[in-house]
Amino acid sequence: MSDPTSESQRYEPQPVDRHHRMAEFGGGQFPGQTATPERWLQPFPELPAQPGWSPAPPASRGISRRFAAVLFATSLIGAIAGSGGVYAALRASGAFNAATPSPRPANGTTVSVQSDDSTVIAAVTLVGPAVVAVSTTYGSGSSFVGAGVIYDRRGWILTNRHVVEGATSITIHISDGREAAGKVYGLDSLTDLAVVKVDGLAGLTVAPIGSSASIQVGQLAIAIGDPLGLNYPNSVTTGIVSALGRDLVVTGSDATSTSTLHDLIQTDAAINAGNSGGPLIDASGRVVGIATAENQVGQGIGFAVPIDIAKPIMQQALAGEKLSRPFIGVSYLMIDPGVKQQYKLPLNDGAWVHTEDATGNSIEAVVAGSPGSKAGIKTGDIITEVEGQAITGSNPLQDVLVQYSPGRTVSLRVYRAGKYLTFMVSLGIRPEAAS
């Protein structure tokens, strides 16, 4: 979030005197060097007369004209014949045929090239009116500015939890100049997300909501937000999706506690404080993530919560339900080649129920009295499926669980000591303090 108290500052470039550079490099010379005479356009010097040698006399003018006429006729006939042969060759090769699509590569994918400028302009034109500035004030007298995105015409807005948590007042600034008081509907216990509601505003523009399941590393990413405060709303930055499935430890609102955000989208589209809560959109102008954090050390490293993780709480708000997340009460590591090799695990994929103490010793990873404990899950189990959906690195346990509402009973397939077992787990409500 950005501090509006700094909004009076102006970021104007100062003129720079560059005459010294012009003087140093003008004329193609460097300091301390003399100019090199340029001789490319000078006439070639005449050769001195040599003893016993004299230039050949010019040819007869009449002969020259007859010879030139014959040469011209010969050249014209050759050009016509040659052009006919070239035309026939090009026609036979299909060069004059209508353009055809590029052949499909061997891996079955297609590659299309389009104008980045027109793509970005179209996407921003579509989503920009649905992006709002969220200004908040606190009991201490401080105030901050973040962003949000309208996802329902009745005034439902998705933003970051850290943008609105603890605020004594919230003002939503619409892109058309209107303002309205916002009220926090609910805070997400799983991610840095929140839902805010505004009333009494008609004709709101809604952002198209996409899917984060289909995004790929390397594709275009566009961020919209308010990094310079209310005086410079809806700033646009572009980049690519740099990585998927990132975990990030963030500091809580009390500046002392920490929590871990899982499965984030990493992007090099500039994400600064005022972008918090704003949309990350794809080339088609659909929201695929919500900007949530920037890396304070690295340059060009920002993170967004995938929109598919946000969808359950968005739907809960529309249905008038309390925002809640499912909970089974286990700690786990997603198995990848490194984890498999380090711990000598028998499977290539799955969620390994495991945790360690400060000395690296494995301790109980199942919360006593939790749904997982009641169902019979134990430390060392590997959860391989939930309701038939395979648990893999690209389909982690958390992403599968958020598809189900608390209170639902789901089947978990578990690998234990060389055998596969099935457990029925009644999902609980995720506590606020759960990490």
Secondary structure, DSSP 8 states (H G I E B T S, - for coil): -B-GGGTT----------HHHHHHHGGG--TT-------TTS--------TT--------HHHHHHHHHHHHHHHHHHHHHHHHHHHHHHHHHTTTS--------TTS-------HHHHHHHHHHHHGGGEEEEEEE-TTS-EEEEEEEEEETTTEEEE-HHHHTT-SEEEEE-TTS-EEE-EEEEE-SSSS-EEEE--S--S-----B--STT--TTSEEEEEE-TT-TTS-SEEEEEEEEEEEEEEEEE-TTSS-EEEEEEEEEE-S---GGGTT-EEE-TTS-EEEEEEEE-SSSSS-EEEEEHHHHHHHHHHHHTT-----EE--B-EEE--HHHHHHHT-S-SSSEEE--B-TTS-B---B-TTSHHHHHT--TT-EEEEETTEE-BTTB-HHHHHTTS-TT-EEEEEEEETTEEEEEEEE-EE--TT--
